[in-house]
């Protein structure tokens, strides 16, 4: 876990933080580097789709539920590797 320091704290920037766009941008750049250097490592999935406007919130809820389940796995897990997860869902 070179370059990272494990703490007991859960660090989370609020959506109104002046640094939130920089945080998201930095992680997206890191993903681009990782896909370029080692595309077979990790899970990378991109999708552009259409749906009914009434289903926009339903799709969002699917991902929010998945994040809740993901947290249930992460919290008791020991610190062995550093993982990155970025999810973007927005209308174009």
DAPEKA-V792375 format. One record per pair of residues at least 4 apart in sequence whose C-alpha atoms are under 6 Angstrom apart, sorted by sequence separation. I is the first residue (numbers start at 1). J is the second residue. If there is no record, write none. Layout:
# DAPEKA-V792375
i->[I:I]
j->[J:J]
This chain:
# DAPEKA-V792375
i->[34:35:71]
j->[38:39:75]
